[in-house]
């Protein structure tokens, strides 16, 4: 019973790590492997964890930004987030939904589901179009990270 609880705790840690805006699945997959999971297991947990916050983010980011950008304390932070996202979002501006997919699918720093949700909000991409594009991007990024993880294991 203790082993099951221990594995469950580790799985939850990977999922929670994947839900965070800084690490997302790019950090969660290596964490899962470090915790002893097979790369495919770690990837599945990370993909699930990275997708969990997406619907909520897509629904709440725009009204939250609108509210907080009017405040003195958070206005500058919101402006910085918007500028940073817009710099990374040229593909989204040009290709809309496909660009959103690409933004999320390429596993580089400052790309991913959170940035995709911010970009979808800024470019006013409808939830019904943004959600599948972001999910497909997360799955693609997960597969790329899985392949890189296996390649890294071959080198070591």
C-alpha contacts under 8 A as a table, 3 or more apart, distances in Angstrom:
res1	aa1	res2	aa2	distance
1	X	4	X	5.26
1	X	5	X	6.46
2	X	5	X	5.15
2	X	6	X	6.11
3	X	6	X	4.99
3	X	7	X	6.14
4	X	7	X	5.20
4	X	8	X	6.06
5	X	8	X	4.97
5	X	9	X	6.09
6	X	9	X	5.18
6	X	10	X	6.35
7	X	10	X	5.10
7	X	11	X	6.11
8	X	11	X	5.00
8	X	12	X	6.09
9	X	12	X	5.12
9	X	13	X	6.17
10	X	13	X	5.01
10	X	14	X	6.38
10	X	32	X	7.69
10	X	35	X	7.03
11	X	14	X	5.21
11	X	15	X	6.28
11	X	32	X	7.62
11	X	45	X	6.93
12	X	15	X	5.00
12	X	16	X	5.98
13	X	16	X	5.14
13	X	17	X	6.00
14	X	17	X	5.07
14	X	18	X	6.18
14	X	28	X	5.43
14	X	29	X	7.46
14	X	31	X	6.67
14	X	32	X	5.77
14	X	42	X	7.37
14	X	45	X	6.58
14	X	46	X	6.28
14	X	49	X	7.59
15	X	18	X	5.12
15	X	19	X	6.39
15	X	28	X	7.36
15	X	45	X	5.66
15	X	46	X	5.54
15	X	48	X	6.93
15	X	49	X	4.27
15	X	50	X	7.38
16	X	19	X	5.06
16	X	20	X	6.77
16	X	49	X	6.28
17	X	20	X	5.54
17	X	23	X	6.53
17	X	24	X	6.42
17	X	25	X	7.64
17	X	27	X	7.39
17	X	28	X	5.52
17	X	46	X	7.91
17	X	49	X	7.57
18	X	23	X	6.29
18	X	24	X	3.98
18	X	25	X	4.69
18	X	26	X	7.78
18	X	27	X	7.08
18	X	28	X	5.09
18	X	46	X	5.25
18	X	47	X	7.39
18	X	49	X	4.96
18	X	50	X	4.84
19	X	23	X	7.90
19	X	24	X	5.67
19	X	25	X	7.83
19	X	49	X	5.13
19	X	50	X	4.79
19	X	51	X	7.49
19	X	52	X	6.89
19	X	53	X	6.48
20	X	23	X	5.82
20	X	24	X	5.43
20	X	50	X	7.77
21	X	24	X	5.78
21	X	114	X	5.78
22	X	110	X	7.93
23	X	26	X	6.03
23	X	27	X	4.63
23	X	28	X	6.60
24	X	27	X	5.89
24	X	28	X	6.22
24	X	46	X	7.59
24	X	50	X	5.82
24	X	112	X	7.20
24	X	113	X	7.65
25	X	28	X	4.64
25	X	29	X	5.72
25	X	43	X	7.66
25	X	46	X	5.03
25	X	47	X	6.35
25	X	49	X	7.70
25	X	50	X	6.05
25	X	142	X	6.80
26	X	29	X	6.08
26	X	30	X	7.38
26	X	107	X	6.65
26	X	142	X	7.72
26	X	145	X	6.84
27	X	30	X	5.79
27	X	31	X	6.31
28	X	31	X	4.90
28	X	32	X	6.09
28	X	42	X	7.53
28	X	46	X	5.71
29	X	32	X	5.18
29	X	33	X	6.36
29	X	39	X	7.15
29	X	42	X	5.23
29	X	43	X	5.47
29	X	46	X	5.95
29	X	145	X	7.41
29	X	146	X	7.69
30	X	33	X	5.05
30	X	34	X	6.06
30	X	42	X	7.76
30	X	149	X	7.48
31	X	34	X	4.99
31	X	35	X	6.16
31	X	42	X	8.00
32	X	35	X	4.98
32	X	36	X	6.50
32	X	37	X	5.51
32	X	38	X	7.84
32	X	39	X	7.52
32	X	42	X	4.88
33	X	36	X	5.15
33	X	37	X	4.87
33	X	38	X	6.06
33	X	39	X	5.83
33	X	42	X	6.24
34	X	37	X	7.28
37	X	41	X	6.05
37	X	42	X	5.81
38	X	41	X	5.28
38	X	42	X	6.21
39	X	42	X	5.06
39	X	43	X	5.98
39	X	146	X	6.28
39	X	149	X	6.79
39	X	150	X	7.24
40	X	43	X	5.00
40	X	44	X	6.21
40	X	146	X	6.76
41	X	44	X	5.29
41	X	45	X	6.31
42	X	45	X	5.23
42	X	46	X	6.03
43	X	46	X	5.00
43	X	47	X	6.01
43	X	142	X	6.03
43	X	143	X	7.62
43	X	145	X	7.86
43	X	146	X	6.34
44	X	47	X	5.21
44	X	48	X	6.21
44	X	142	X	7.97
45	X	48	X	5.23
45	X	49	X	6.09
46	X	49	X	5.01
46	X	50	X	5.95
46	X	142	X	7.58
47	X	50	X	5.12
47	X	51	X	6.22
47	X	138	X	6.40
47	X	139	X	6.26
47	X	142	X	6.20
48	X	51	X	5.29
48	X	52	X	6.29
49	X	52	X	5.35
49	X	53	X	7.78
50	X	53	X	6.83
50	X	54	X	7.58
50	X	113	X	6.90
50	X	138	X	7.15
51	X	54	X	5.41
51	X	113	X	7.41
51	X	135	X	6.40
51	X	138	X	7.19
52	X	55	X	7.27
53	X	56	X	5.52
53	X	57	X	6.06
54	X	57	X	5.07
54	X	58	X	6.05
54	X	113	X	6.87
54	X	114	X	7.38
54	X	117	X	6.89
54	X	131	X	7.25
54	X	134	X	7.89
55	X	58	X	5.20
55	X	59	X	6.27
55	X	131	X	6.92
56	X	59	X	5.22
56	X	60	X	6.00
57	X	60	X	5.22
57	X	61	X	5.44
57	X	114	X	7.70
57	X	117	X	6.27
58	X	61	X	5.99
58	X	62	X	7.73
58	X	117	X	5.57
58	X	118	X	7.72
58	X	120	X	7.40
58	X	121	X	6.77
58	X	127	X	6.59
58	X	130	X	7.99
58	X	131	X	7.70
59	X	62	X	7.29
59	X	127	X	7.59
60	X	63	X	5.78
60	X	64	X	5.96
61	X	64	X	5.07
61	X	65	X	5.89
61	X	117	X	7.73
61	X	118	X	6.86
61	X	121	X	6.62
62	X	65	X	5.20
62	X	66	X	6.15
62	X	121	X	5.56
62	X	122	X	7.44
63	X	66	X	5.05
63	X	67	X	6.16
64	X	67	X	5.21
64	X	68	X	6.16
65	X	68	X	5.29
65	X	69	X	5.74
65	X	78	X	6.50
66	X	69	X	5.58
66	X	70	X	6.97
67	X	70	X	5.96
67	X	71	X	7.56
68	X	71	X	5.35
68	X	74	X	5.68
68	X	75	X	6.00
68	X	78	X	7.18
69	X	72	X	7.78
69	X	74	X	6.06
69	X	75	X	3.88
69	X	76	X	7.25
69	X	77	X	8.00
69	X	78	X	5.72
69	X	79	X	7.09
70	X	74	X	7.79
70	X	75	X	5.78
71	X	74	X	5.62
71	X	75	X	5.25
72	X	75	X	5.44
72	X	76	X	7.42
73	X	76	X	7.19
73	X	77	X	7.97
74	X	77	X	5.18
74	X	78	X	6.13
75	X	78	X	5.26
75	X	79	X	6.15
76	X	79	X	5.01
76	X	80	X	6.13
77	X	80	X	5.06
77	X	81	X	6.22
78	X	81	X	5.10
78	X	82	X	6.18
79	X	82	X	5.13
79	X	83	X	6.15
80	X	83	X	5.14
80	X	84	X	6.05
81	X	84	X	5.23
81	X	85	X	6.09
82	X	85	X	5.18
82	X	86	X	6.02
82	X	118	X	7.70
82	X	122	X	7.56
83	X	86	X	5.12
83	X	87	X	6.20
84	X	87	X	5.26
84	X	88	X	6.60
85	X	88	X	5.22
85	X	89	X	6.03
85	X	115	X	6.48
85	X	118	X	7.02
85	X	119	X	6.33
86	X	89	X	4.89
86	X	90	X	6.95
86	X	119	X	7.07
87	X	90	X	6.67
88	X	91	X	7.97
88	X	103	X	7.86
88	X	110	X	7.93
88	X	111	X	7.76
89	X	92	X	5.06
89	X	93	X	6.30
89	X	99	X	7.85
89	X	100	X	7.88
89	X	103	X	6.99
89	X	119	X	6.70
90	X	93	X	5.08
90	X	94	X	6.23
91	X	94	X	5.10
91	X	95	X	5.72
91	X	96	X	7.30
91	X	99	X	4.59
91	X	100	X	7.19
91	X	102	X	7.48
91	X	103	X	7.19
92	X	95	X	5.29
92	X	96	X	4.58
92	X	97	X	6.79
92	X	98	X	7.21
92	X	99	X	4.00
92	X	100	X	4.99
92	X	103	X	7.22
92	X	119	X	7.37
92	X	123	X	7.91
93	X	96	X	5.62
93	X	99	X	7.27
93	X	123	X	7.17
94	X	99	X	6.97
95	X	98	X	5.54
95	X	99	X	4.69
95	X	100	X	7.71
96	X	99	X	5.14
96	X	100	X	6.11
96	X	123	X	8.00
96	X	125	X	7.47
97	X	100	X	4.96
97	X	101	X	6.32
97	X	125	X	7.42
97	X	129	X	6.66
97	X	130	X	6.52
97	X	133	X	6.36
98	X	101	X	4.99
98	X	102	X	6.29
98	X	133	X	7.07
99	X	102	X	4.98
99	X	103	X	6.09
100	X	103	X	5.07
100	X	104	X	6.41
100	X	116	X	6.08
100	X	119	X	7.43
100	X	120	X	7.19
100	X	130	X	7.40
100	X	133	X	6.47
100	X	134	X	6.84
101	X	104	X	5.35
101	X	105	X	5.90
101	X	116	X	7.87
101	X	133	X	4.83
101	X	134	X	5.62
101	X	136	X	6.71
101	X	137	X	4.86
102	X	105	X	4.95
102	X	106	X	6.10
102	X	137	X	6.55
103	X	106	X	6.10
103	X	111	X	5.91
103	X	112	X	6.64
103	X	115	X	7.89
103	X	116	X	6.41
103	X	137	X	7.59
104	X	107	X	7.27
104	X	111	X	5.67
104	X	112	X	4.12
104	X	113	X	5.59
104	X	115	X	7.41
104	X	116	X	5.75
104	X	134	X	6.20
104	X	137	X	4.80
104	X	138	X	6.14
104	X	141	X	7.19
105	X	112	X	6.84
105	X	136	X	7.52
105	X	137	X	3.92
105	X	138	X	5.79
105	X	139	X	7.49
105	X	140	X	5.31
105	X	141	X	4.56
106	X	111	X	6.99
106	X	112	X	7.54
106	X	137	X	7.71
106	X	140	X	7.89
106	X	141	X	5.88
107	X	111	X	6.58
107	X	112	X	6.91
107	X	141	X	5.47
107	X	144	X	7.50
107	X	145	X	7.34
108	X	111	X	5.67
108	X	112	X	7.84
110	X	115	X	6.82
111	X	114	X	7.69
111	X	115	X	5.64
111	X	116	X	7.19
112	X	115	X	5.46
112	X	116	X	5.94
112	X	137	X	7.82
112	X	138	X	7.04
113	X	116	X	4.85
113	X	117	X	6.06
113	X	134	X	6.14
113	X	135	X	7.93
113	X	137	X	7.76
113	X	138	X	6.57
114	X	117	X	5.11
114	X	118	X	6.32
115	X	118	X	5.06
115	X	119	X	6.07
116	X	119	X	5.02
116	X	120	X	6.01
116	X	134	X	6.54
117	X	120	X	5.03
117	X	121	X	6.20
117	X	130	X	7.78
117	X	134	X	7.65
118	X	121	X	5.13
118	X	122	X	6.18
119	X	122	X	5.01
119	X	123	X	5.98
120	X	123	X	5.28
120	X	124	X	5.67
120	X	125	X	4.94
120	X	126	X	7.62
120	X	130	X	6.33
121	X	124	X	4.92
121	X	125	X	6.44
122	X	125	X	7.94
125	X	129	X	6.72
125	X	130	X	5.97
126	X	129	X	5.40
126	X	130	X	5.93
127	X	130	X	4.94
127	X	131	X	5.63
128	X	131	X	5.92
128	X	132	X	7.11
129	X	132	X	6.06
129	X	133	X	6.49
130	X	133	X	5.19
130	X	134	X	6.05
131	X	134	X	5.25
131	X	135	X	6.11
132	X	135	X	5.05
132	X	136	X	5.97
133	X	136	X	5.18
133	X	137	X	6.09
134	X	137	X	4.91
134	X	138	X	6.10
135	X	138	X	5.07
135	X	139	X	6.23
136	X	139	X	5.14
136	X	140	X	6.12
137	X	140	X	5.04
137	X	141	X	6.03
138	X	141	X	5.09
138	X	142	X	6.02
139	X	142	X	4.96
139	X	143	X	6.24
140	X	143	X	5.12
140	X	144	X	6.23
141	X	144	X	5.04
141	X	145	X	6.08
142	X	145	X	5.07
142	X	146	X	6.01
143	X	146	X	4.93
143	X	147	X	6.21
144	X	147	X	5.20
144	X	148	X	6.21
145	X	148	X	4.95
145	X	149	X	5.95
146	X	149	X	4.98
146	X	150	X	6.28
147	X	150	X	5.18
147	X	151	X	6.16
148	X	151	X	4.95
148	X	152	X	6.01
149	X	152	X	5.00
149	X	153	X	6.17
150	X	153	X	5.01
150	X	154	X	6.28
151	X	154	X	5.11
151	X	155	X	6.44
152	X	155	X	5.15
152	X	156	X	6.34
153	X	156	X	5.20
